[in-house]
Amino acid sequence: SDDFEQSLSKILHLMQTASARRESDGYCRALGEAACALLREWDRRTPENALVERIQVELSRHFSDPEFSAGQALEEMDYCPDYLRRLFRQSTGETPTEALTRLRLTHACTLLSRKGSAMPVREIALLSGFYDADYFSRLFRRAMGCSPRVYRAEH
């Protein structure tokens, strides 16, 4: 079966298109080698690592949505959410919720660090997945050791 991002299907589609267009054999051969390399990599992965990776992809895709929660990502998978939380923590050292918060705060740091940006902190909070700017500021201060405004001034 294909991975969560349909990587193998995309490569096979490119191979089919290239073959139909009668493109060079080198291009088709390179795509075939890419498909084989992908399959070898999947063979080395354990099912548990694939699940953790899938959770990480979901968190990365939806972190900026304030209505998205790590629990939602876990509920949508075909496994017990408690099992997935334990597996994720064993593999990464943090819970899915902590990982989601870290992604959001990292994005906020990027937005705050942009040169010449006068975007209000409230807007940065919303773009980073936080509805409540006060809650965002408390989390930010706890994680970074300073307020978002001070962080912007220093960076």
C-alpha positions in Angstrom: 0.0 0.0 0.0 1.1 3.6 -0.6 2.1 6.0 2.1 0.0 8.8 3.5 1.2 11.3 0.9 0.6 8.9 -2.0 4.4 9.1 -2.9 4.5 5.8 -4.8 1.4 6.6 -6.8 2.9 9.9 -7.9 6.1 8.3 -9.0 4.2 5.6 -11.0 2.0 8.2 -12.6 5.1 10.2 -13.7 6.6 7.0 -15.1 3.4 6.2 -17.0 3.2 9.8 -18.4 6.9 9.8 -19.4 6.5 6.4 -21.1 3.4 7.5 -23.0 5.3 10.6 -24.2 8.2 8.5 -25.2 10.6 10.5 -23.1 14.2 9.4 -22.7 14.9 6.1 -21.1 17.2 7.8 -18.6 14.2 9.7 -17.2 12.0 6.6 -16.9 14.9 4.6 -15.4 15.5 7.4 -12.8 11.9 7.3 -11.8 12.0 3.5 -11.6 15.0 3.8 -9.3 13.2 6.4 -7.2 10.3 4.0 -6.8 12.6 1.1 -5.8 14.4 3.3 -3.3 11.1 4.4 -1.8 10.1 0.8 -1.4 13.4 -0.2 0.2 13.0 2.7 2.7 9.5 1.6 3.6 10.8 -1.9 4.1 13.2 -0.6 6.7 10.6 1.3 8.6 8.6 -0.3 11.3 4.9 0.1 11.4 5.2 2.1 14.6 7.6 4.6 12.9 5.2 5.0 10.0 2.4 5.8 12.4 4.4 8.4 14.3 5.4 9.9 10.9 1.8 10.0 9.8 0.8 11.9 13.1 3.7 14.3 12.5 2.5 15.0 9.0 -1.0 15.6 10.1 0.1 18.0 12.9 2.3 19.9 10.4 -0.5 20.2 7.9 -3.0 21.6 10.3 -1.1 23.4 13.0 -2.2 26.9 11.8 -5.9 25.9 12.1 -7.1 27.1 15.6 -9.9 24.6 15.6 -7.5 21.7 15.0 -6.3 19.6 17.9 -3.9 16.8 18.2 -6.7 14.6 19.5 -8.5 15.1 16.2 -5.6 13.8 14.3 -5.4 10.7 16.5 -9.2 10.1 16.4 -9.1 10.0 12.6 -6.6 7.2 12.5 -7.5 3.5 12.6 -5.9 2.9 16.0 -6.7 3.6 19.6 -5.8 7.2 20.4 -4.3 6.2 23.7 -2.0 3.7 21.9 -1.0 6.4 19.4 -0.3 8.9 22.2 2.0 6.4 24.0 3.7 5.4 20.8 4.3 9.1 19.8 5.7 10.0 23.2 8.0 6.9 23.2 9.3 7.8 19.8 9.6 11.6 20.1 9.8 12.4 23.8 6.7 14.6 23.7 3.0 14.2 23.4 1.2 15.0 20.2 -0.3 18.1 21.9 3.1 19.3 23.0 4.4 18.7 19.4 1.5 20.7 18.0 2.1 23.6 20.5 5.8 23.5 19.6 5.0 23.8 15.9 2.6 26.7 16.5 5.2 28.5 18.7 7.9 28.0 16.1 5.7 29.4 13.4 4.9 32.4 15.6 8.7 33.0 16.2 9.2 33.0 12.4 6.4 35.6 12.0 7.7 37.7 14.8 11.3 37.6 13.4 10.4 38.8 9.9 12.2 42.0 9.2 9.9 45.1 9.0 6.8 43.2 10.0 4.4 45.2 11.9 1.8 42.5 12.2 -0.1 42.7 15.5 0.6 39.9 18.0 -3.1 39.1 18.0 -2.9 38.3 14.2 0.3 36.3 14.6 -1.4 34.3 17.3 -4.3 33.5 15.0 -2.0 32.7 12.0 -0.1 30.3 14.3 -3.2 28.4 15.4 -4.2 30.3 18.6 -7.6 31.9 19.0 -6.8 33.7 22.2 -3.9 36.1 22.0 -3.6 36.3 25.8 -3.3 32.5 26.0 -0.7 32.6 23.2 1.3 35.2 25.0 1.3 33.2 28.2 2.5 30.1 26.3 5.0 32.0 24.4 6.5 33.6 27.5 6.7 30.2 29.2 8.4 28.6 26.2 10.7 31.5 25.1 11.3 33.3 28.4 10.0 36.6 27.1 6.8 38.1 25.7 6.1 38.1 21.9 6.8 41.9 21.7 10.2 41.6 23.4 11.0 38.6 21.2 10.2 40.7 18.1 12.4 43.6 19.4 15.3 41.3 20.0 15.1 39.3 16.8 
